[in-house]
Amino acid sequence: MKTMAILSIVAAGLLWVGSAVASTQYYYSANQQIPLYIDSNKITIFFDPEWPYNSEDIIQQYERIDSLIESEIAPDGFKIYALSDPSNLDLFIDTLLMDSRIDFVNPYYILCPNVPSLIGRTFCCKFAENVSQEFIDSLNAANHVQITSENEYAPNQFFMSIQAEALNSTLEIAN
C-alpha cells in the first residue's frame, strides 16, 4: 500500500514537471540554487510607459495571446497573459521583445504546482563583503541595472532594477 502511494506521488510529480517547459531556470537563495519551471501557457509583459498606446490594442496584434489574466497580480507593473499556443515560447518572447512598445517579457515561472514565482524587473542581490562598490557599479553599468536601495542591516545587499536598455532578462542578470 505504501509503495502504491509513493508511486502515485511520483507519477503526479512527473505529470506536473511534464507540463512545464523542459529547460529549468533558477535563482539563488541562501547559497542554494532554487529551480524554477516555466508554465508555457502564460507570459508576463511590461509595456513601454512612454508609448501613448493602450496595451490591449497592442496585444490584439498577437494571435497567440488569448487574454489578460486580471485575477493574478504581477510585480513592477507587468501584466499576465494566457497563451493559446505554448510551443516555441522563447521564439515568441523574442518576437514580442522586437516590438518597441514592449520593454520586458518574462516567462511565467513556477516553483512547484500552483505556486507562481513571478519575476519583474526588480531583484535583491547580496555581494560578498570583499566586493568593492566600484566593481558593483561597473557590473551594474555593463548590465543596465540601477540600485534602488541598500539594506542597511546587511552589507553589500541591494535592491536593483533592470533598465529598459538591458540586453538580458532579470533572471539572467540576477544570476
ZANUGU-126405 format. One record per residue: x, y, z of N, C-alpha, C in turn. Coordinates in nm, 2 decimals, decimal comma. Example, Ala and Ser with C-alpha at 12.3 -4.5 7.8 and 13.67 -1.06 7.14 Angstrom:
+--------+--------+--------+--------+--------+--------+--------+--------+--------+
!    n.u !    n.v !    n.w !   ca.u !   ca.v !   ca.w !    c.u !    c.v !    c.w !
+--------+--------+--------+--------+--------+--------+--------+--------+--------+
!   1,32 !  -0,57 !   0,78 !   1,23 !  -0,45 !   0,78 !   1,32 !  -0,33 !   0,78 !
!   1,28 !  -0,22 !   0,71 !   1,37 !  -0,11 !   0,71 !   1,29 !   0,00 !   0,79 !
+--------+--------+--------+--------+--------+--------+--------+--------+--------+
END
This chain:
+--------+--------+--------+--------+--------+--------+--------+--------+--------+
!    n.u !    n.v !    n.w !   ca.u !   ca.v !   ca.w !    c.u !    c.v !    c.w !
+--------+--------+--------+--------+--------+--------+--------+--------+--------+
!   0,08 !  -0,12 !   0,00 !   0,00 !   0,00 !   0,00 !   0,09 !   0,13 !   0,00 !
!   0,19 !   0,13 !   0,08 !   0,28 !   0,24 !   0,09 !   0,35 !   0,26 !  -0,05 !
!   0,39 !   0,15 !  -0,11 !   0,45 !   0,16 !  -0,24 !   0,36 !   0,22 !  -0,34 !
!   0,23 !   0,19 !  -0,34 !   0,13 !   0,25 !  -0,43 !   0,12 !   0,40 !  -0,41 !
!   0,12 !   0,44 !  -0,28 !   0,11 !   0,58 !  -0,25 !   0,23 !   0,66 !  -0,30 !
!   0,35 !   0,60 !  -0,28 !   0,47 !   0,67 !  -0,33 !   0,47 !   0,67 !  -0,48 !
!   0,43 !   0,57 !  -0,55 !   0,43 !   0,57 !  -0,69 !   0,33 !   0,67 !  -0,75 !
!   0,22 !   0,69 !  -0,68 !   0,12 !   0,79 !  -0,72 !   0,17 !   0,93 !  -0,70 !
!   0,24 !   0,95 !  -0,59 !   0,30 !   1,08 !  -0,57 !   0,41 !   1,11 !  -0,68 !
!   0,49 !   1,01 !  -0,71 !   0,59 !   1,03 !  -0,81 !   0,53 !   1,05 !  -0,95 !
!   0,43 !   0,98 !  -0,98 !   0,36 !   0,99 !  -1,11 !   0,30 !   1,13 !  -1,12 !
!   0,23 !   1,18 !  -1,01 !   0,18 !   1,32 !  -1,01 !   0,29 !   1,42 !  -1,04 !
!   0,40 !   1,40 !  -0,97 !   0,51 !   1,49 !  -0,99 !   0,56 !   1,49 !  -1,13 !
!   0,57 !   1,38 !  -1,19 !   0,62 !   1,37 !  -1,33 !   0,52 !   1,43 !  -1,42 !
!   0,39 !   1,42 !  -1,40 !   0,29 !   1,48 !  -1,48 !   0,31 !   1,63 !  -1,47 !
!   0,33 !   1,68 !  -1,35 !   0,34 !   1,83 !  -1,33 !   0,47 !   1,88 !  -1,40 !
!   0,58 !   1,81 !  -1,39 !   0,70 !   1,86 !  -1,45 !   0,69 !   1,85 !  -1,60 !
!   0,62 !   1,75 !  -1,65 !   0,60 !   1,74 !  -1,79 !   0,52 !   1,85 !  -1,85 !
!   0,43 !   1,92 !  -1,77 !   0,35 !   2,03 !  -1,83 !   0,43 !   2,16 !  -1,83 !
!   0,55 !   2,16 !  -1,76 !   0,63 !   2,28 !  -1,76 !   0,74 !   2,26 !  -1,87 !
!   0,79 !   2,37 !  -1,92 !   0,89 !   2,36 !  -2,03 !   1,01 !   2,28 !  -1,97 !
!   1,07 !   2,20 !  -2,05 !   1,18 !   2,11 !  -2,00 !   1,30 !   2,19 !  -1,94 !
!   1,34 !   2,30 !  -2,00 !   1,45 !   2,38 !  -1,95 !   1,42 !   2,44 !  -1,82 !
!   1,50 !   2,42 !  -1,72 !   1,48 !   2,47 !  -1,59 !   1,56 !   2,60 !  -1,57 !
!   1,50 !   2,70 !  -1,52 !   1,57 !   2,82 !  -1,48 !   1,59 !   2,81 !  -1,33 !
!   1,66 !   2,91 !  -1,28 !   1,68 !   2,90 !  -1,13 !   1,71 !   3,04 !  -1,08 !
!   1,71 !   3,05 !  -0,95 !   1,76 !   3,17 !  -0,88 !   1,84 !   3,12 !  -0,76 !
!   1,91 !   3,21 !  -0,69 !   1,99 !   3,17 !  -0,57 !   1,92 !   3,22 !  -0,45 !
!   1,92 !   3,14 !  -0,34 !   1,88 !   3,19 !  -0,21 !   1,95 !   3,11 !  -0,11 !
!   2,01 !   3,18 !  -0,01 !   2,09 !   3,12 !   0,09 !   2,20 !   3,02 !   0,03 !
!   2,27 !   3,07 !  -0,07 !   2,37 !   2,99 !  -0,14 !   2,32 !   2,86 !  -0,20 !
!   2,20 !   2,85 !  -0,23 !   2,14 !   2,73 !  -0,29 !   2,07 !   2,77 !  -0,42 !
!   2,09 !   2,69 !  -0,52 !   2,02 !   2,71 !  -0,65 !   1,87 !   2,66 !  -0,63 !
!   1,78 !   2,74 !  -0,65 !   1,64 !   2,71 !  -0,64 !   1,58 !   2,70 !  -0,78 !
!   1,53 !   2,58 !  -0,82 !   1,48 !   2,56 !  -0,96 !   1,35 !   2,63 !  -0,98 !
!   1,33 !   2,69 !  -1,10 !   1,21 !   2,75 !  -1,14 !   1,17 !   2,67 !  -1,27 !
!   1,04 !   2,65 !  -1,29 !   0,99 !   2,59 !  -1,41 !   0,90 !   2,69 !  -1,48 !
!   0,89 !   2,67 !  -1,61 !   0,81 !   2,76 !  -1,69 !   0,68 !   2,71 !  -1,73 !
!   0,57 !   2,78 !  -1,70 !   0,44 !   2,75 !  -1,75 !   0,43 !   2,81 !  -1,88 !
!   0,44 !   2,73 !  -1,99 !   0,44 !   2,79 !  -2,12 !   0,30 !   2,83 !  -2,17 !
!   0,20 !   2,83 !  -2,09 !   0,07 !   2,87 !  -2,12 !   0,04 !   3,02 !  -2,08 !
!   0,15 !   3,08 !  -2,02 !   0,13 !   3,22 !  -1,98 !   0,26 !   3,29 !  -1,99 !
!   0,25 !   3,43 !  -2,01 !   0,37 !   3,51 !  -2,01 !   0,34 !   3,64 !  -1,93 !
!   0,45 !   3,71 !  -1,89 !   0,43 !   3,84 !  -1,83 !   0,49 !   3,95 !  -1,92 !
!   0,42 !   4,06 !  -1,93 !   0,47 !   4,17 !  -2,02 !   0,46 !   4,30 !  -1,95 !
!   0,57 !   4,38 !  -1,98 !   0,57 !   4,52 !  -1,93 !   0,58 !   4,61 !  -2,05 !
!   0,49 !   4,70 !  -2,07 !   0,48 !   4,78 !  -2,18 !   0,56 !   4,91 !  -2,16 !
!   0,61 !   4,97 !  -2,26 !   0,69 !   5,09 !  -2,25 !   0,59 !   5,20 !  -2,21 !
!   0,61 !   5,26 !  -2,09 !   0,52 !   5,36 !  -2,04 !   0,52 !   5,49 !  -2,12 !
!   0,62 !   5,51 !  -2,21 !   0,63 !   5,63 !  -2,29 !   0,54 !   5,63 !  -2,41 !
!   0,50 !   5,51 !  -2,45 !   0,41 !   5,50 !  -2,57 !   0,27 !   5,54 !  -2,53 !
!   0,20 !   5,61 !  -2,62 !   0,06 !   5,65 !  -2,59 !  -0,04 !   5,55 !  -2,63 !
!   0,00 !   5,42 !  -2,65 !  -0,09 !   5,32 !  -2,69 !  -0,16 !   5,25 !  -2,57 !
!  -0,28 !   5,20 !  -2,60 !  -0,34 !   5,11 !  -2,50 !  -0,28 !   4,97 !  -2,51 !
!  -0,24 !   4,91 !  -2,40 !  -0,17 !   4,78 !  -2,41 !  -0,26 !   4,68 !  -2,47 !
!  -0,39 !   4,68 !  -2,45 !  -0,48 !   4,58 !  -2,51 !  -0,49 !   4,59 !  -2,66 !
!  -0,47 !   4,71 !  -2,71 !  -0,47 !   4,73 !  -2,86 !  -0,34 !   4,66 !  -2,91 !
!  -0,23 !   4,67 !  -2,84 !  -0,11 !   4,61 !  -2,88 !  -0,12 !   4,46 !  -2,88 !
!  -0,18 !   4,40 !  -2,78 !  -0,19 !   4,26 !  -2,76 !  -0,28 !   4,20 !  -2,87 !
!  -0,38 !   4,27 !  -2,91 !  -0,47 !   4,22 !  -3,02 !  -0,39 !   4,19 !  -3,15 !
!  -0,27 !   4,25 !  -3,16 !  -0,19 !   4,22 !  -3,28 !  -0,12 !   4,09 !  -3,28 !
!  -0,13 !   4,02 !  -3,16 !  -0,06 !   3,89 !  -3,15 !  -0,16 !   3,78 !  -3,12 !
!  -0,19 !   3,70 !  -3,22 !  -0,29 !   3,60 !  -3,21 !  -0,27 !   3,50 !  -3,11 !
!  -0,14 !   3,47 !  -3,07 !  -0,11 !   3,37 !  -2,97 !  -0,15 !   3,41 !  -2,83 !
!  -0,17 !   3,54 !  -2,81 !  -0,21 !   3,59 !  -2,68 !  -0,37 !   3,59 !  -2,67 !
!  -0,41 !   3,50 !  -2,57 !  -0,56 !   3,49 !  -2,56 !  -0,62 !   3,60 !  -2,48 !
!  -0,57 !   3,62 !  -2,36 !  -0,64 !   3,72 !  -2,27 !  -0,55 !   3,76 !  -2,16 !
!  -0,58 !   3,88 !  -2,10 !  -0,52 !   3,93 !  -1,98 !  -0,58 !   3,85 !  -1,86 !
!  -0,49 !   3,80 !  -1,78 !  -0,53 !   3,73 !  -1,66 !  -0,54 !   3,83 !  -1,54 !
!  -0,65 !   3,89 !  -1,52 !  -0,67 !   4,00 !  -1,42 !  -0,67 !   3,95 !  -1,28 !
!  -0,70 !   3,82 !  -1,26 !  -0,71 !   3,77 !  -1,13 !  -0,57 !   3,75 !  -1,06 !
!  -0,46 !   3,76 !  -1,14 !  -0,33 !   3,75 !  -1,08 !  -0,26 !   3,88 !  -1,09 !
!  -0,18 !   3,91 !  -0,98 !  -0,11 !   4,04 !  -0,98 !   0,04 !   4,01 !  -1,00 !
!   0,10 !   4,08 !  -1,10 !   0,24 !   4,06 !  -1,13 !   0,31 !   4,18 !  -1,07 !
!   0,44 !   4,16 !  -1,04 !   0,52 !   4,27 !  -0,98 !   0,56 !   4,38 !  -1,09 !
!   0,60 !   4,50 !  -1,04 !   0,66 !   4,60 !  -1,12 !   0,58 !   4,65 !  -1,24 !
!   0,45 !   4,64 !  -1,23 !   0,37 !   4,69 !  -1,35 !   0,35 !   4,59 !  -1,46 !
!   0,40 !   4,47 !  -1,45 !   0,39 !   4,36 !  -1,55 !   0,24 !   4,32 !  -1,55 !
!   0,20 !   4,27 !  -1,67 !   0,07 !   4,21 !  -1,68 !   0,08 !   4,06 !  -1,72 !
!  -0,01 !   3,98 !  -1,68 !   0,00 !   3,84 !  -1,71 !  -0,10 !   3,81 !  -1,82 !
!  -0,06 !   3,73 !  -1,92 !  -0,14 !   3,69 !  -2,03 !  -0,14 !   3,54 !  -2,05 !
!  -0,26 !   3,49 !  -2,09 !  -0,27 !   3,35 !  -2,12 !  -0,24 !   3,34 !  -2,27 !
!  -0,18 !   3,22 !  -2,31 !  -0,14 !   3,20 !  -2,45 !  -0,22 !   3,08 !  -2,50 !
!  -0,25 !   3,09 !  -2,63 !  -0,33 !   2,99 !  -2,70 !  -0,24 !   2,87 !  -2,74 !
!  -0,11 !   2,91 !  -2,77 !  -0,02 !   2,81 !  -2,82 !   0,11 !   2,81 !  -2,74 !
!   0,14 !   2,71 !  -2,66 !   0,26 !   2,71 !  -2,58 !   0,39 !   2,68 !  -2,65 !
!   0,38 !   2,64 !  -2,78 !   0,51 !   2,60 !  -2,85 !   0,60 !   2,71 !  -2,87 !
!   0,73 !   2,68 !  -2,88 !   0,83 !   2,78 !  -2,92 !   0,82 !   2,91 !  -2,84 !
!   0,81 !   2,90 !  -2,71 !   0,79 !   3,01 !  -2,62 !   0,91 !   3,11 !  -2,63 !
!   1,03 !   3,06 !  -2,63 !   1,15 !   3,15 !  -2,64 !   1,14 !   3,24 !  -2,77 !
!   1,11 !   3,17 !  -2,88 !   1,10 !   3,25 !  -3,01 !   0,98 !   3,35 !  -3,00 !
!   0,87 !   3,32 !  -2,94 !   0,76 !   3,41 !  -2,93 !   0,80 !   3,53 !  -2,84 !
!   0,87 !   3,50 !  -2,73 !   0,92 !   3,61 !  -2,64 !   1,01 !   3,70 !  -2,72 !
!   1,10 !   3,64 !  -2,80 !   1,19 !   3,72 !  -2,88 !   1,12 !   3,81 !  -2,98 !
!   1,01 !   3,76 !  -3,04 !   0,93 !   3,84 !  -3,13 !   0,86 !   3,95 !  -3,05 !
!   0,81 !   3,93 !  -2,94 !   0,75 !   4,04 !  -2,86 !   0,85 !   4,15 !  -2,82 !
!   0,97 !   4,10 !  -2,79 !   1,07 !   4,20 !  -2,75 !   1,12 !   4,29 !  -2,86 !
!   1,09 !   4,24 !  -2,99 !   1,13 !   4,33 !  -3,10 !   1,03 !   4,44 !  -3,12 !
!   0,91 !   4,43 !  -3,06 !   0,81 !   4,54 !  -3,06 !   0,86 !   4,65 !  -2,97 !
!   0,88 !   4,77 !  -3,02 !   0,93 !   4,88 !  -2,95 !   0,84 !   4,93 !  -2,84 !
!   0,71 !   4,89 !  -2,84 !   0,62 !   4,93 !  -2,74 !   0,62 !   4,84 !  -2,62 !
!   0,70 !   4,74 !  -2,63 !   0,71 !   4,64 !  -2,51 !   0,86 !   4,65 !  -2,46 !
!   0,87 !   4,67 !  -2,33 !   1,00 !   4,69 !  -2,27 !   1,05 !   4,55 !  -2,22 !
!   0,97 !   4,47 !  -2,15 !   1,01 !   4,35 !  -2,10 !   0,91 !   4,24 !  -2,12 !
!   0,96 !   4,11 !  -2,14 !   0,87 !   4,00 !  -2,14 !   0,94 !   3,89 !  -2,06 !
!   0,87 !   3,83 !  -1,97 !   0,93 !   3,72 !  -1,89 !   0,84 !   3,60 !  -1,91 !
!   0,90 !   3,48 !  -1,90 !   0,81 !   3,36 !  -1,89 !   0,74 !   3,36 !  -1,76 !
!   0,64 !   3,28 !  -1,75 !   0,56 !   3,27 !  -1,62 !   0,63 !   3,16 !  -1,54 !
!   0,70 !   3,19 !  -1,44 !   0,78 !   3,09 !  -1,37 !   0,69 !   3,04 !  -1,25 !
!   0,72 !   2,91 !  -1,22 !   0,65 !   2,84 !  -1,11 !   0,76 !   2,77 !  -1,03 !
!   0,74 !   2,76 !  -0,90 !   0,83 !   2,69 !  -0,81 !   0,79 !   2,54 !  -0,80 !
!   0,66 !   2,52 !  -0,79 !   0,60 !   2,38 !  -0,79 !   0,46 !   2,40 !  -0,82 !
!   0,38 !   2,29 !  -0,83 !   0,24 !   2,31 !  -0,88 !   0,16 !   2,42 !  -0,80 !
!   0,10 !   2,51 !  -0,87 !   0,02 !   2,61 !  -0,82 !   0,09 !   2,72 !  -0,73 !
!   0,22 !   2,73 !  -0,75 !   0,30 !   2,83 !  -0,67 !   0,38 !   2,91 !  -0,77 !
!   0,32 !   3,02 !  -0,82 !   0,39 !   3,10 !  -0,92 !   0,51 !   3,18 !  -0,85 !
!   0,61 !   3,20 !  -0,92 !   0,72 !   3,29 !  -0,88 !   0,74 !   3,39 !  -0,99 !
!   0,66 !   3,50 !  -0,98 !   0,66 !   3,60 !  -1,09 !   0,78 !   3,69 !  -1,08 !
!   0,85 !   3,70 !  -1,19 !   0,97 !   3,79 !  -1,20 !   0,94 !   3,92 !  -1,26 !
!   0,97 !   4,03 !  -1,20 !   0,95 !   4,16 !  -1,26 !   1,08 !   4,21 !  -1,30 !
!   1,11 !   4,34 !  -1,28 !   1,24 !   4,40 !  -1,32 !   1,32 !   4,43 !  -1,20 !
!   1,27 !   4,40 !  -1,08 !   1,35 !   4,43 !  -0,95 !   1,39 !   4,30 !  -0,89 !
!   1,51 !   4,30 !  -0,83 !   1,56 !   4,18 !  -0,76 !   1,65 !   4,22 !  -0,65 !
!   1,68 !   4,13 !  -0,56 !   1,76 !   4,16 !  -0,45 !   1,89 !   4,08 !  -0,47 !
!   2,01 !   4,15 !  -0,44 !   2,14 !   4,08 !  -0,47 !   2,23 !   4,11 !  -0,35 !
!   2,29 !   4,01 !  -0,30 !   2,39 !   4,02 !  -0,19 !   2,53 !   3,99 !  -0,25 !
!   2,62 !   4,08 !  -0,24 !   2,76 !   4,06 !  -0,29 !   2,84 !   4,02 !  -0,16 !
!   2,95 !   3,95 !  -0,18 !   3,04 !   3,92 !  -0,07 !   3,09 !   4,05 !  -0,02 !
!   3,13 !   4,05 !   0,11 !   3,17 !   4,18 !   0,17 !   3,30 !   4,23 !   0,12 !
!   3,38 !   4,15 !   0,06 !   3,51 !   4,20 !   0,00 !   3,49 !   4,25 !  -0,14 !
!   3,37 !   4,25 !  -0,20 !   3,35 !   4,31 !  -0,33 !   3,33 !   4,46 !  -0,32 !
!   3,41 !   4,53 !  -0,39 !   3,41 !   4,68 !  -0,38 !   3,29 !   4,74 !  -0,45 !
!   3,25 !   4,86 !  -0,40 !   3,14 !   4,94 !  -0,46 !   3,17 !   4,97 !  -0,61 !
!   3,30 !   5,00 !  -0,64 !   3,34 !   5,03 !  -0,77 !   3,31 !   4,91 !  -0,87 !
!   3,34 !   4,79 !  -0,82 !   3,31 !   4,67 !  -0,90 !   3,16 !   4,65 !  -0,92 !
!   3,09 !   4,67 !  -0,81 !   2,94 !   4,66 !  -0,82 !   2,88 !   4,76 !  -0,92 !
!   2,93 !   4,89 !  -0,91 !   2,89 !   4,99 !  -1,00 !   2,92 !   4,96 !  -1,15 !
!   3,04 !   4,91 !  -1,17 !   3,08 !   4,87 !  -1,31 !   2,99 !   4,76 !  -1,36 !
!   2,97 !   4,66 !  -1,28 !   2,88 !   4,55 !  -1,32 !   2,74 !   4,60 !  -1,35 !
!   2,69 !   4,69 !  -1,27 !   2,56 !   4,74 !  -1,29 !   2,55 !   4,82 !  -1,42 !
!   2,65 !   4,90 !  -1,45 !   2,66 !   4,98 !  -1,57 !   2,66 !   4,90 !  -1,69 !
!   2,74 !   4,79 !  -1,69 !   2,75 !   4,70 !  -1,80 !   2,62 !   4,63 !  -1,83 !
!   2,54 !   4,60 !  -1,73 !   2,42 !   4,53 !  -1,74 !   2,29 !   4,61 !  -1,74 !
!   2,31 !   4,74 !  -1,74 !   2,19 !   4,84 !  -1,73 !   2,10 !   4,81 !  -1,61 !
!   2,17 !   4,81 !  -1,49 !   2,10 !   4,79 !  -1,37 !   2,12 !   4,91 !  -1,28 !
!   2,02 !   4,94 !  -1,20 !   2,03 !   5,06 !  -1,12 !   2,00 !   5,01 !  -0,97 !
!   2,08 !   5,05 !  -0,88 !   2,05 !   5,02 !  -0,74 !   1,93 !   5,11 !  -0,69 !
!   1,83 !   5,05 !  -0,64 !   1,72 !   5,13 !  -0,59 !   1,72 !   5,15 !  -0,44 !
!   1,78 !   5,06 !  -0,37 !   1,80 !   5,08 !  -0,23 !   1,90 !   4,98 !  -0,17 !
!   1,96 !   5,01 !  -0,06 !   2,06 !   4,92 !   0,00 !   2,00 !   4,88 !   0,14 !
!   2,02 !   4,75 !   0,17 !   1,98 !   4,70 !   0,31 !   2,08 !   4,75 !   0,41 !
!   2,03 !   4,84 !   0,50 !   2,12 !   4,90 !   0,60 !   2,17 !   4,80 !   0,70 !
!   2,11 !   4,68 !   0,71 !   2,15 !   4,58 !   0,81 !   2,24 !   4,47 !   0,75 !
!   2,25 !   4,47 !   0,62 !   2,33 !   4,37 !   0,55 !   2,43 !   4,43 !   0,45 !
!   2,55 !   4,43 !   0,48 !   2,65 !   4,50 !   0,39 !   2,65 !   4,44 !   0,25 !
!   2,65 !   4,53 !   0,15 !   2,66 !   4,49 !   0,01 !   2,53 !   4,41 !  -0,03 !
!   2,42 !   4,43 !   0,03 !   2,29 !   4,38 !  -0,02 !   2,21 !   4,49 !  -0,07 !
!   2,16 !   4,48 !  -0,20 !   2,09 !   4,58 !  -0,27 !   1,96 !   4,53 !  -0,33 !
!   1,87 !   4,62 !  -0,34 !   1,75 !   4,60 !  -0,43 !   1,79 !   4,67 !  -0,56 !
!   1,78 !   4,60 !  -0,67 !   1,82 !   4,66 !  -0,80 !   1,71 !   4,65 !  -0,90 !
!   1,71 !   4,73 !  -1,00 !   1,61 !   4,74 !  -1,10 !   1,67 !   4,73 !  -1,24 !
!   1,62 !   4,65 !  -1,32 !   1,67 !   4,64 !  -1,46 !   1,61 !   4,75 !  -1,54 !
!   1,70 !   4,82 !  -1,62 !   1,65 !   4,92 !  -1,71 !   1,61 !   4,87 !  -1,84 !
!   1,53 !   4,95 !  -1,92 !   1,48 !   4,90 !  -2,05 !   1,59 !   4,87 !  -2,15 !
!   1,70 !   4,93 !  -2,13 !   1,81 !   4,91 !  -2,23 !   1,88 !   4,77 !  -2,21 !
!   1,85 !   4,70 !  -2,10 !   1,92 !   4,57 !  -2,07 !   1,90 !   4,47 !  -2,18 !
!   2,01 !   4,40 !  -2,21 !   2,00 !   4,30 !  -2,32 !   1,96 !   4,16 !  -2,26 !
!   1,97 !   4,14 !  -2,13 !   1,94 !   4,02 !  -2,07 !   1,82 !   4,03 !  -1,98 !
!   1,76 !   3,92 !  -1,95 !   1,64 !   3,92 !  -1,86 !   1,68 !   3,94 !  -1,72 !
!   1,58 !   3,97 !  -1,64 !   1,61 !   3,99 !  -1,49 !   1,67 !   3,87 !  -1,43 !
!   1,62 !   3,75 !  -1,46 !   1,68 !   3,63 !  -1,41 !   1,82 !   3,61 !  -1,45 !
!   1,85 !   3,63 !  -1,58 !   1,99 !   3,61 !  -1,63 !   2,08 !   3,71 !  -1,56 !
!   2,04 !   3,83 !  -1,54 !   2,13 !   3,93 !  -1,48 !   2,15 !   3,90 !  -1,33 !
!   2,04 !   3,86 !  -1,26 !   2,05 !   3,84 !  -1,12 !   2,14 !   3,72 !  -1,09 !
!   2,14 !   3,62 !  -1,18 !   2,22 !   3,50 !  -1,15 !   2,36 !   3,53 !  -1,20 !
+--------+--------+--------+--------+--------+--------+--------+--------+--------+
END
